Amino acid sequence: MIYLVYLLAALAEIAGCFAFWAWLRLDRSPFWLMPGIFALCIFAWLLTLVEAEHAGRTYAAYGGIYVISALGWLWIAEGVRPDRWDLIGVAICLIGASLILWGPRPA
């Protein structure tokens, strides 16, 4: 469940950021900002659904999911297939994200 929330948050963040990218870098209409802002609000709300004691750990662990989602965007939306270094980097990020979120901590 937690990975689903993180994945949805990543999609919302990437969509929101891409709307700004499209407006500023691809010369699209400023109307792209409205769905972009909405998507970024959804992103922030979704991160509040993660059951973690501290917000900082939630955000840090989310970073690993964001990396894999960004590479998915690279492949699906931009047509650039991730290479082995991308995949190794993603594996490291996901291991790190899991350790941050679920690592044993003193009571």
Biopython code that builds the backbone (N, CA, C, O; Angstrom):
import numpy as np
from Bio.PDB.StructureBuilder import StructureBuilder

atoms = [
    (1, "MET", "N", (0.818, -1.202, 0.000)),
    (1, "MET", "CA", (0.000, 0.000, 0.000)),
    (1, "MET", "C", (0.859, 1.263, 0.000)),
    (1, "MET", "O", (0.579, 2.226, -0.714)),
    (2, "ILE", "N", (1.922, 1.234, 0.826)),
    (2, "ILE", "CA", (2.762, 2.428, 0.926)),
    (2, "ILE", "C", (3.441, 2.744, -0.408)),
    (2, "ILE", "O", (3.579, 3.909, -0.782)),
    (3, "TYR", "N", (3.866, 1.690, -1.125)),
    (3, "TYR", "CA", (4.509, 1.931, -2.416)),
    (3, "TYR", "C", (3.507, 2.485, -3.434)),
    (3, "TYR", "O", (3.880, 3.271, -4.304)),
    (4, "LEU", "N", (2.257, 2.083, -3.331)),
    (4, "LEU", "CA", (1.226, 2.633, -4.214)),
    (4, "LEU", "C", (1.039, 4.125, -3.950)),
    (4, "LEU", "O", (0.951, 4.917, -4.889)),
    (5, "VAL", "N", (0.977, 4.508, -2.681)),
    (5, "VAL", "CA", (0.845, 5.929, -2.336)),
    (5, "VAL", "C", (2.045, 6.702, -2.867)),
    (5, "VAL", "O", (1.894, 7.770, -3.460)),
    (6, "TYR", "N", (3.246, 6.151, -2.647)),
    (6, "TYR", "CA", (4.449, 6.817, -3.150)),
    (6, "TYR", "C", (4.438, 6.906, -4.677)),
    (6, "TYR", "O", (4.819, 7.935, -5.235)),
    (7, "LEU", "N", (4.016, 5.865, -5.342)),
    (7, "LEU", "CA", (3.970, 5.875, -6.803)),
    (7, "LEU", "C", (2.980, 6.924, -7.309)),
    (7, "LEU", "O", (3.279, 7.670, -8.241)),
    (8, "LEU", "N", (1.806, 6.975, -6.693)),
    (8, "LEU", "CA", (0.820, 7.990, -7.086)),
    (8, "LEU", "C", (1.339, 9.396, -6.807)),
    (8, "LEU", "O", (1.124, 10.315, -7.598)),
    (9, "ALA", "N", (2.021, 9.555, -5.681)),
    (9, "ALA", "CA", (2.608, 10.860, -5.356)),
    (9, "ALA", "C", (3.648, 11.245, -6.404)),
    (9, "ALA", "O", (3.702, 12.394, -6.842)),
    (10, "ALA", "N", (4.460, 10.292, -6.797)),
    (10, "ALA", "CA", (5.485, 10.573, -7.804)),
    (10, "ALA", "C", (4.862, 10.964, -9.142)),
    (10, "ALA", "O", (5.323, 11.897, -9.799)),
    (11, "LEU", "N", (3.831, 10.259, -9.534)),
    (11, "LEU", "CA", (3.153, 10.604, -10.797)),
    (11, "LEU", "C", (2.564, 12.005, -10.729)),
    (11, "LEU", "O", (2.646, 12.770, -11.690)),
    (12, "ALA", "N", (1.969, 12.336, -9.585)),
    (12, "ALA", "CA", (1.396, 13.670, -9.423)),
    (12, "ALA", "C", (2.491, 14.732, -9.451)),
    (12, "ALA", "O", (2.325, 15.782, -10.072)),
    (13, "GLU", "N", (3.617, 14.459, -8.773)),
    (13, "GLU", "CA", (4.704, 15.443, -8.764)),
    (13, "GLU", "C", (5.301, 15.622, -10.150)),
    (13, "GLU", "O", (5.531, 16.750, -10.587)),
    (14, "ILE", "N", (5.552, 14.524, -10.839)),
    (14, "ILE", "CA", (6.133, 14.618, -12.177)),
    (14, "ILE", "C", (5.178, 15.338, -13.123)),
    (14, "ILE", "O", (5.606, 16.175, -13.917)),
    (15, "ALA", "N", (3.908, 15.023, -13.046)),
    (15, "ALA", "CA", (2.925, 15.702, -13.908)),
    (15, "ALA", "C", (2.882, 17.197, -13.604)),
    (15, "ALA", "O", (2.851, 18.024, -14.515)),
    (16, "GLY", "N", (2.881, 17.535, -12.313)),
    (16, "GLY", "CA", (2.851, 18.947, -11.937)),
    (16, "GLY", "C", (4.089, 19.690, -12.392)),
    (16, "GLY", "O", (4.002, 20.797, -12.921)),
    (17, "CYS", "N", (5.231, 19.082, -12.184)),
    (17, "CYS", "CA", (6.485, 19.714, -12.603)),
    (17, "CYS", "C", (6.582, 19.793, -14.121)),
    (17, "CYS", "O", (7.089, 20.773, -14.667)),
    (18, "PHE", "N", (6.092, 18.753, -14.802)),
    (18, "PHE", "CA", (6.140, 18.789, -16.267)),
    (18, "PHE", "C", (5.262, 19.919, -16.808)),
    (18, "PHE", "O", (5.591, 20.519, -17.831)),
    (19, "ALA", "N", (4.159, 20.213, -16.139)),
    (19, "ALA", "CA", (3.304, 21.318, -16.587)),
    (19, "ALA", "C", (4.083, 22.629, -16.562)),
    (19, "ALA", "O", (3.967, 23.445, -17.476)),
    (20, "PHE", "N", (4.874, 22.826, -15.516)),
    (20, "PHE", "CA", (5.705, 24.034, -15.447)),
    (20, "PHE", "C", (6.802, 23.990, -16.515)),
    (20, "PHE", "O", (7.096, 25.004, -17.148)),
    (21, "TRP", "N", (7.398, 22.828, -16.710)),
    (21, "TRP", "CA", (8.414, 22.650, -17.747)),
    (21, "TRP", "C", (7.831, 22.997, -19.118)),
    (21, "TRP", "O", (8.451, 23.711, -19.907)),
    (22, "ALA", "N", (6.624, 22.478, -19.386)),
    (22, "ALA", "CA", (5.985, 22.733, -20.679)),
    (22, "ALA", "C", (5.744, 24.219, -20.879)),
    (22, "ALA", "O", (5.959, 24.749, -21.969)),
    (23, "TRP", "N", (5.299, 24.884, -19.835)),
    (23, "TRP", "CA", (5.026, 26.322, -19.933)),
    (23, "TRP", "C", (6.313, 27.115, -20.162)),
    (23, "TRP", "O", (6.381, 27.958, -21.057)),
    (24, "LEU", "N", (7.332, 26.838, -19.347)),
    (24, "LEU", "CA", (8.541, 27.650, -19.405)),
    (24, "LEU", "C", (9.541, 27.209, -20.475)),
    (24, "LEU", "O", (10.211, 28.055, -21.068)),
    (25, "ARG", "N", (9.654, 25.924, -20.730)),
    (25, "ARG", "CA", (10.695, 25.441, -21.634)),
    (25, "ARG", "C", (10.162, 25.057, -23.008)),
    (25, "ARG", "O", (10.895, 25.093, -23.996)),
    (26, "LEU", "N", (8.890, 24.692, -23.069)),
    (26, "LEU", "CA", (8.316, 24.264, -24.349)),
    (26, "LEU", "C", (7.359, 25.294, -24.926)),
    (26, "LEU", "O", (6.687, 25.046, -25.928)),
    (27, "ASP", "N", (7.305, 26.452, -24.280)),
    (27, "ASP", "CA", (6.491, 27.583, -24.753)),
    (27, "ASP", "C", (5.007, 27.249, -24.877)),
    (27, "ASP", "O", (4.341, 27.667, -25.824)),
    (28, "ARG", "N", (4.504, 26.497, -23.913)),
    (28, "ARG", "CA", (3.078, 26.179, -23.884)),
    (28, "ARG", "C", (2.316, 27.298, -23.182)),
    (28, "ARG", "O", (2.912, 28.194, -22.584)),
    (29, "SER", "N", (1.035, 27.232, -23.262)),
    (29, "SER", "CA", (0.151, 28.231, -22.657)),
    (29, "SER", "C", (0.292, 28.254, -21.134)),
    (29, "SER", "O", (0.545, 27.216, -20.523)),
    (30, "PRO", "N", (0.130, 29.431, -20.515)),
    (30, "PRO", "CA", (0.132, 29.502, -19.052)),
    (30, "PRO", "C", (-1.007, 28.684, -18.429)),
    (30, "PRO", "O", (-0.974, 28.398, -17.232)),
    (31, "PHE", "N", (-1.999, 28.310, -19.219)),
    (31, "PHE", "CA", (-3.088, 27.485, -18.699)),
    (31, "PHE", "C", (-2.595, 26.099, -18.264)),
    (31, "PHE", "O", (-3.288, 25.401, -17.525)),
    (32, "TRP", "N", (-1.409, 25.703, -18.718)),
    (32, "TRP", "CA", (-0.810, 24.450, -18.256)),
    (32, "TRP", "C", (-0.544, 24.504, -16.751)),
    (32, "TRP", "O", (-0.451, 23.462, -16.101)),
    (33, "LEU", "N", (-0.422, 25.704, -16.199)),
    (33, "LEU", "CA", (-0.106, 25.845, -14.775)),
    (33, "LEU", "C", (-1.249, 25.385, -13.871)),
    (33, "LEU", "O", (-1.003, 24.885, -12.774)),
    (34, "MET", "N", (-2.479, 25.547, -14.313)),
    (34, "MET", "CA", (-3.623, 25.170, -13.458)),
    (34, "MET", "C", (-3.618, 23.677, -13.128)),
    (34, "MET", "O", (-3.661, 23.327, -11.949)),
    (35, "PRO", "N", (-3.569, 22.785, -14.114)),
    (35, "PRO", "CA", (-3.504, 21.370, -13.745)),
    (35, "PRO", "C", (-2.184, 21.021, -13.050)),
    (35, "PRO", "O", (-2.126, 20.099, -12.236)),
    (36, "GLY", "N", (-1.130, 21.767, -13.380)),
    (36, "GLY", "CA", (0.149, 21.527, -12.723)),
    (36, "GLY", "C", (0.081, 21.822, -11.228)),
    (36, "GLY", "O", (0.571, 21.037, -10.416)),
    (37, "ILE", "N", (-0.512, 22.927, -10.869)),
    (37, "ILE", "CA", (-0.659, 23.279, -9.452)),
    (37, "ILE", "C", (-1.571, 22.272, -8.754)),
    (37, "ILE", "O", (-1.295, 21.863, -7.626)),
    (38, "PHE", "N", (-2.638, 21.878, -9.408)),
    (38, "PHE", "CA", (-3.536, 20.878, -8.828)),
    (38, "PHE", "C", (-2.789, 19.566, -8.582)),
    (38, "PHE", "O", (-2.933, 18.957, -7.522)),
    (39, "ALA", "N", (-1.999, 19.135, -9.552)),
    (39, "ALA", "CA", (-1.244, 17.887, -9.410)),
    (39, "ALA", "C", (-0.249, 17.984, -8.254)),
    (39, "ALA", "O", (-0.067, 17.016, -7.515)),
    (40, "LEU", "N", (0.393, 19.134, -8.090)),
    (40, "LEU", "CA", (1.344, 19.297, -6.991)),
    (40, "LEU", "C", (0.636, 19.300, -5.631)),
    (40, "LEU", "O", (1.202, 18.835, -4.642)),
    (41, "CYS", "N", (-0.580, 19.814, -5.575)),
    (41, "CYS", "CA", (-1.366, 19.742, -4.332)),
    (41, "CYS", "C", (-1.729, 18.291, -4.011)),
    (41, "CYS", "O", (-1.663, 17.876, -2.854)),
    (42, "ILE", "N", (-2.107, 17.531, -5.018)),
    (42, "ILE", "CA", (-2.404, 16.105, -4.823)),
    (42, "ILE", "C", (-1.159, 15.371, -4.332)),
    (42, "ILE", "O", (-1.235, 14.533, -3.433)),
    (43, "PHE", "N", (-0.024, 15.692, -4.925)),
    (43, "PHE", "CA", (1.249, 15.106, -4.496)),
    (43, "PHE", "C", (1.483, 15.329, -3.003)),
    (43, "PHE", "O", (1.780, 14.383, -2.273)),
    (44, "ALA", "N", (1.351, 16.562, -2.554)),
    (44, "ALA", "CA", (1.592, 16.881, -1.143)),
    (44, "ALA", "C", (0.595, 16.148, -0.241)),
    (44, "ALA", "O", (0.968, 15.630, 0.812)),
    (45, "TRP", "N", (-0.653, 16.108, -0.651)),
    (45, "TRP", "CA", (-1.674, 15.416, 0.141)),
    (45, "TRP", "C", (-1.356, 13.928, 0.248)),
    (45, "TRP", "O", (-1.469, 13.345, 1.327)),
    (46, "LEU", "N", (-0.962, 13.315, -0.857)),
    (46, "LEU", "CA", (-0.666, 11.884, -0.845)),
    (46, "LEU", "C", (0.461, 11.546, 0.135)),
    (46, "LEU", "O", (0.408, 10.516, 0.807)),
    (47, "LEU", "N", (1.475, 12.405, 0.220)),
    (47, "LEU", "CA", (2.563, 12.114, 1.150)),
    (47, "LEU", "C", (2.102, 12.129, 2.606)),
    (47, "LEU", "O", (2.725, 11.493, 3.457)),
    (48, "THR", "N", (1.027, 12.843, 2.899)),
    (48, "THR", "CA", (0.514, 12.843, 4.279)),
    (48, "THR", "C", (-0.147, 11.518, 4.639)),
    (48, "THR", "O", (-0.393, 11.253, 5.816)),
    (49, "LEU", "N", (-0.439, 10.684, 3.645)),
    (49, "LEU", "CA", (-1.095, 9.399, 3.902)),
    (49, "LEU", "C", (-0.117, 8.312, 4.337)),
    (49, "LEU", "O", (-0.538, 7.248, 4.791)),
    (50, "VAL", "N", (1.169, 8.566, 4.202)),
    (50, "VAL", "CA", (2.178, 7.573, 4.577)),
    (50, "VAL", "C", (2.275, 7.520, 6.095)),
    (50, "VAL", "O", (2.437, 8.542, 6.762)),
    (51, "GLU", "N", (2.170, 6.304, 6.624)),
    (51, "GLU", "CA", (2.258, 6.103, 8.075)),
    (51, "GLU", "C", (3.724, 6.111, 8.498)),
    (51, "GLU", "O", (4.395, 5.081, 8.446)),
    (52, "ALA", "N", (4.202, 7.240, 8.903)),
    (52, "ALA", "CA", (5.567, 7.370, 9.406)),
    (52, "ALA", "C", (5.535, 8.384, 10.543)),
    (52, "ALA", "O", (4.721, 9.307, 10.557)),
    (53, "GLU", "N", (6.436, 8.190, 11.488)),
    (53, "GLU", "CA", (6.441, 9.058, 12.663)),
    (53, "GLU", "C", (6.916, 10.472, 12.341)),
    (53, "GLU", "O", (6.468, 11.435, 12.963)),
    (54, "HIS", "N", (7.821, 10.598, 11.372)),
    (54, "HIS", "CA", (8.402, 11.897, 11.065)),
    (54, "HIS", "C", (8.272, 12.209, 9.579)),
    (54, "HIS", "O", (8.509, 11.352, 8.728)),
    (55, "ALA", "N", (7.897, 13.434, 9.285)),
    (55, "ALA", "CA", (7.721, 13.854, 7.891)),
    (55, "ALA", "C", (9.018, 13.730, 7.103)),
    (55, "ALA", "O", (8.997, 13.321, 5.942)),
    (56, "GLY", "N", (10.145, 14.079, 7.717)),
    (56, "GLY", "CA", (11.421, 14.032, 7.009)),
    (56, "GLY", "C", (11.754, 12.645, 6.488)),
    (56, "GLY", "O", (12.284, 12.504, 5.386)),
    (57, "ARG", "N", (11.446, 11.616, 7.279)),
    (57, "ARG", "CA", (11.698, 10.248, 6.815)),
    (57, "ARG", "C", (10.745, 9.876, 5.675)),
    (57, "ARG", "O", (11.131, 9.189, 4.729)),
    (58, "THR", "N", (9.524, 10.328, 5.776)),
    (58, "THR", "CA", (8.569, 10.078, 4.694)),
    (58, "THR", "C", (9.083, 10.677, 3.398)),
    (58, "THR", "O", (9.055, 10.026, 2.354)),
    (59, "TYR", "N", (9.551, 11.919, 3.461)),
    (59, "TYR", "CA", (10.038, 12.594, 2.250)),
    (59, "TYR", "C", (11.317, 11.950, 1.736)),
    (59, "TYR", "O", (11.487, 11.795, 0.527)),
    (60, "ALA", "N", (12.212, 11.574, 2.635)),
    (60, "ALA", "CA", (13.471, 10.953, 2.228)),
    (60, "ALA", "C", (13.212, 9.606, 1.550)),
    (60, "ALA", "O", (13.793, 9.310, 0.506)),
    (61, "ALA", "N", (12.345, 8.800, 2.145)),
    (61, "ALA", "CA", (12.023, 7.501, 1.557)),
    (61, "ALA", "C", (11.323, 7.679, 0.206)),
    (61, "ALA", "O", (11.542, 6.894, -0.716)),
    (62, "TYR", "N", (10.500, 8.691, 0.094)),
    (62, "TYR", "CA", (9.817, 8.978, -1.164)),
    (62, "TYR", "C", (10.821, 9.241, -2.295)),
    (62, "TYR", "O", (10.545, 8.946, -3.458)),
    (63, "GLY", "N", (11.959, 9.784, -1.951)),
    (63, "GLY", "CA", (12.967, 10.106, -2.959)),
    (63, "GLY", "C", (13.332, 8.906, -3.822)),
    (63, "GLY", "O", (13.521, 9.046, -5.030)),
    (64, "GLY", "N", (13.433, 7.727, -3.213)),
    (64, "GLY", "CA", (13.749, 6.524, -3.982)),
    (64, "GLY", "C", (12.670, 6.184, -4.990)),
    (64, "GLY", "O", (12.962, 5.794, -6.121)),
    (65, "ILE", "N", (11.430, 6.332, -4.578)),
    (65, "ILE", "CA", (10.311, 6.060, -5.486)),
    (65, "ILE", "C", (10.276, 7.108, -6.592)),
    (65, "ILE", "O", (9.961, 6.797, -7.741)),
    (66, "TYR", "N", (10.597, 8.340, -6.244)),
    (66, "TYR", "CA", (10.613, 9.401, -7.249)),
    (66, "TYR", "C", (11.636, 9.085, -8.344)),
    (66, "TYR", "O", (11.368, 9.287, -9.528)),
    (67, "VAL", "N", (12.798, 8.592, -7.942)),
    (67, "VAL", "CA", (13.846, 8.292, -8.928)),
    (67, "VAL", "C", (13.367, 7.250, -9.931)),
    (67, "VAL", "O", (13.555, 7.422, -11.135)),
    (68, "ILE", "N", (12.754, 6.180, -9.455)),
    (68, "ILE", "CA", (12.269, 5.156, -10.391)),
    (68, "ILE", "C", (11.130, 5.704, -11.259)),
    (68, "ILE", "O", (11.022, 5.358, -12.435)),
    (69, "SER", "N", (10.297, 6.545, -10.686)),
    (69, "SER", "CA", (9.202, 7.139, -11.457)),
    (69, "SER", "C", (9.737, 8.096, -12.519)),
    (69, "SER", "O", (9.220, 8.137, -13.635)),
    (70, "ALA", "N", (10.758, 8.857, -12.179)),
    (70, "ALA", "CA", (11.348, 9.783, -13.144)),
    (70, "ALA", "C", (11.973, 9.020, -14.314)),
    (70, "ALA", "O", (11.886, 9.457, -15.461)),
    (71, "LEU", "N", (12.599, 7.886, -14.023)),
    (71, "LEU", "CA", (13.154, 7.080, -15.111)),
    (71, "LEU", "C", (12.042, 6.441, -15.946)),
    (71, "LEU", "O", (12.197, 6.261, -17.154)),
    (72, "GLY", "N", (10.927, 6.101, -15.307)),
    (72, "GLY", "CA", (9.767, 5.630, -16.062)),
    (72, "GLY", "C", (9.257, 6.711, -16.999)),
    (72, "GLY", "O", (8.906, 6.435, -18.146)),
    (73, "TRP", "N", (9.216, 7.945, -16.506)),
    (73, "TRP", "CA", (8.812, 9.084, -17.336)),
    (73, "TRP", "C", (9.780, 9.242, -18.498)),
    (73, "TRP", "O", (9.360, 9.459, -19.635)),
    (74, "LEU", "N", (11.080, 9.134, -18.214)),
    (74, "LEU", "CA", (12.114, 9.241, -19.241)),
    (74, "LEU", "C", (11.843, 8.245, -20.365)),
    (74, "LEU", "O", (11.940, 8.582, -21.545)),
    (75, "TRP", "N", (11.502, 7.017, -19.984)),
    (75, "TRP", "CA", (11.289, 5.950, -20.961)),
    (75, "TRP", "C", (9.960, 6.110, -21.688)),
    (75, "TRP", "O", (9.913, 6.074, -22.917)),
    (76, "ILE", "N", (8.870, 6.289, -20.922)),
    (76, "ILE", "CA", (7.531, 6.300, -21.524)),
    (76, "ILE", "C", (7.229, 7.617, -22.238)),
    (76, "ILE", "O", (6.773, 7.613, -23.381)),
    (77, "ALA", "N", (7.480, 8.736, -21.570)),
    (77, "ALA", "CA", (7.091, 10.029, -22.126)),
    (77, "ALA", "C", (8.137, 10.614, -23.069)),
    (77, "ALA", "O", (7.799, 11.299, -24.034)),
    (78, "GLU", "N", (9.423, 10.337, -22.781)),
    (78, "GLU", "CA", (10.472, 10.953, -23.594)),
    (78, "GLU", "C", (11.126, 9.987, -24.578)),
    (78, "GLU", "O", (11.930, 10.397, -25.415)),
    (79, "GLY", "N", (10.780, 8.707, -24.475)),
    (79, "GLY", "CA", (11.272, 7.731, -25.426)),
    (79, "GLY", "C", (12.747, 7.358, -25.268)),
    (79, "GLY", "O", (13.360, 6.844, -26.204)),
    (80, "VAL", "N", (13.317, 7.614, -24.090)),
    (80, "VAL", "CA", (14.714, 7.262, -23.837)),
    (80, "VAL", "C", (14.737, 6.093, -22.858)),
    (80, "VAL", "O", (14.294, 6.217, -21.717)),
    (81, "ARG", "N", (15.252, 4.975, -23.310)),
    (81, "ARG", "CA", (15.281, 3.782, -22.467)),
    (81, "ARG", "C", (16.385, 3.898, -21.416)),
    (81, "ARG", "O", (17.530, 4.198, -21.755)),
    (82, "PRO", "N", (16.050, 3.664, -20.141)),
    (82, "PRO", "CA", (17.083, 3.710, -19.097)),
    (82, "PRO", "C", (18.159, 2.661, -19.357)),
    (82, "PRO", "O", (17.868, 1.554, -19.810)),
    (83, "ASP", "N", (19.406, 3.024, -19.065)),
    (83, "ASP", "CA", (20.502, 2.081, -19.269)),
    (83, "ASP", "C", (20.821, 1.351, -17.963)),
    (83, "ASP", "O", (20.160, 1.556, -16.945)),
    (84, "ARG", "N", (21.837, 0.504, -18.011)),
    (84, "ARG", "CA", (22.148, -0.308, -16.824)),
    (84, "ARG", "C", (22.543, 0.553, -15.638)),
    (84, "ARG", "O", (22.275, 0.175, -14.498)),
    (85, "TRP", "N", (23.170, 1.699, -15.869)),
    (85, "TRP", "CA", (23.557, 2.573, -14.765)),
    (85, "TRP", "C", (22.336, 3.200, -14.120)),
    (85, "TRP", "O", (22.298, 3.389, -12.904)),
    (86, "ASP", "N", (21.337, 3.524, -14.929)),
    (86, "ASP", "CA", (20.071, 4.017, -14.379)),
    (86, "ASP", "C", (19.445, 2.950, -13.488)),
    (86, "ASP", "O", (18.982, 3.244, -12.385)),
    (87, "LEU", "N", (19.434, 1.713, -13.972)),
    (87, "LEU", "CA", (18.800, 0.628, -13.211)),
    (87, "LEU", "C", (19.563, 0.308, -11.927)),
    (87, "LEU", "O", (18.948, 0.035, -10.896)),
    (88, "ILE", "N", (20.871, 0.337, -11.979)),
    (88, "ILE", "CA", (21.663, 0.121, -10.764)),
    (88, "ILE", "C", (21.398, 1.249, -9.770)),
    (88, "ILE", "O", (21.232, 1.004, -8.574)),
    (89, "GLY", "N", (21.358, 2.464, -10.260)),
    (89, "GLY", "CA", (21.067, 3.612, -9.400)),
    (89, "GLY", "C", (19.700, 3.514, -8.746)),
    (89, "GLY", "O", (19.546, 3.829, -7.566)),
    (90, "VAL", "N", (18.704, 3.076, -9.512)),
    (90, "VAL", "CA", (17.355, 2.897, -8.969)),
    (90, "VAL", "C", (17.366, 1.843, -7.871)),
    (90, "VAL", "O", (16.747, 2.034, -6.824)),
    (91, "ALA", "N", (18.056, 0.742, -8.096)),
    (91, "ALA", "CA", (18.113, -0.315, -7.076)),
    (91, "ALA", "C", (18.726, 0.216, -5.784)),
    (91, "ALA", "O", (18.228, -0.070, -4.695)),
    (92, "ILE", "N", (19.791, 0.978, -5.902)),
    (92, "ILE", "CA", (20.423, 1.563, -4.719)),
    (92, "ILE", "C", (19.463, 2.519, -4.009)),
    (92, "ILE", "O", (19.356, 2.512, -2.782)),
    (93, "CYS", "N", (18.773, 3.334, -4.791)),
    (93, "CYS", "CA", (17.819, 4.286, -4.203)),
    (93, "CYS", "C", (16.690, 3.573, -3.473)),
    (93, "CYS", "O", (16.297, 3.989, -2.384)),
    (94, "LEU", "N", (16.165, 2.505, -4.062)),
    (94, "LEU", "CA", (15.063, 1.779, -3.423)),
    (94, "LEU", "C", (15.508, 1.079, -2.149)),
    (94, "LEU", "O", (14.760, 1.025, -1.173)),
    (95, "ILE", "N", (16.708, 0.552, -2.154)),
    (95, "ILE", "CA", (17.236, -0.054, -0.925)),
    (95, "ILE", "C", (17.386, 1.023, 0.141)),
    (95, "ILE", "O", (16.998, 0.820, 1.291)),
    (96, "GLY", "N", (17.944, 2.160, -0.235)),
    (96, "GLY", "CA", (18.102, 3.262, 0.706)),
    (96, "GLY", "C", (16.771, 3.773, 1.236)),
    (96, "GLY", "O", (16.635, 4.043, 2.429)),
    (97, "ALA", "N", (15.782, 3.906, 0.344)),
    (97, "ALA", "CA", (14.459, 4.373, 0.766)),
    (97, "ALA", "C", (13.839, 3.402, 1.759)),
    (97, "ALA", "O", (13.230, 3.826, 2.742)),
    (98, "SER", "N", (13.985, 2.111, 1.515)),
    (98, "SER", "CA", (13.438, 1.103, 2.429)),
    (98, "SER", "C", (14.127, 1.163, 3.789)),
    (98, "SER", "O", (13.473, 1.053, 4.826)),
    (99, "LEU", "N", (15.439, 1.337, 3.784)),
    (99, "LEU", "CA", (16.164, 1.442, 5.050)),
    (99, "LEU", "C", (15.727, 2.670, 5.848)),
    (99, "LEU", "O", (15.554, 2.600, 7.065)),
    (100, "ILE", "N", (15.553, 3.778, 5.162)),
    (100, "ILE", "CA", (15.135, 5.004, 5.840)),
    (100, "ILE", "C", (13.764, 4.834, 6.474)),
    (100, "ILE", "O", (13.552, 5.241, 7.616)),
    (101, "LEU", "N", (12.844, 4.243, 5.751)),
    (101, "LEU", "CA", (11.470, 4.146, 6.240)),
    (101, "LEU", "C", (11.295, 3.038, 7.269)),
    (101, "LEU", "O", (10.594, 3.223, 8.264)),
    (102, "TRP", "N", (11.926, 1.884, 7.041)),
    (102, "TRP", "CA", (11.650, 0.722, 7.887)),
    (102, "TRP", "C", (12.835, 0.226, 8.696)),
    (102, "TRP", "O", (12.738, -0.817, 9.343)),
    (103, "GLY", "N", (13.948, 0.942, 8.676)),
    (103, "GLY", "CA", (15.106, 0.504, 9.436)),
    (103, "GLY", "C", (14.804, 0.458, 10.931)),
    (103, "GLY", "O", (14.028, 1.271, 11.432)),
    (104, "PRO", "N", (15.414, -0.489, 11.644)),
    (104, "PRO", "CA", (15.164, -0.592, 13.084)),
    (104, "PRO", "C", (15.666, 0.662, 13.814)),
    (104, "PRO", "O", (16.769, 1.145, 13.556)),
    (105, "ARG", "N", (14.867, 1.158, 14.695)),
    (105, "ARG", "CA", (15.209, 2.349, 15.463)),
    (105, "ARG", "C", (14.995, 2.071, 16.945)),
    (105, "ARG", "O", (14.093, 1.315, 17.308)),
    (106, "PRO", "N", (15.811, 2.671, 17.802)),
    (106, "PRO", "CA", (15.598, 2.472, 19.240)),
    (106, "PRO", "C", (14.258, 3.063, 19.668)),
    (106, "PRO", "O", (13.800, 4.068, 19.126)),
    (107, "ALA", "N", (13.653, 2.423, 20.638)),
    (107, "ALA", "CA", (12.326, 2.870, 21.106)),
    (107, "ALA", "C", (12.387, 4.107, 21.934)),
    (107, "ALA", "O", (11.354, 4.594, 22.393)),
]
sb = StructureBuilder()
sb.init_structure("model")
sb.init_model(0)
sb.init_chain("A")
sb.init_seg("    ")
for serial, (resi, resn, name, xyz) in enumerate(atoms, 1):
    if name == "N":
        sb.init_residue(resn, " ", resi, " ")
    sb.init_atom(name, np.array(xyz, "f"), 0.0, 1.0, " ", f" {name:<3s}", serial, name[0])
structure = sb.get_structure()
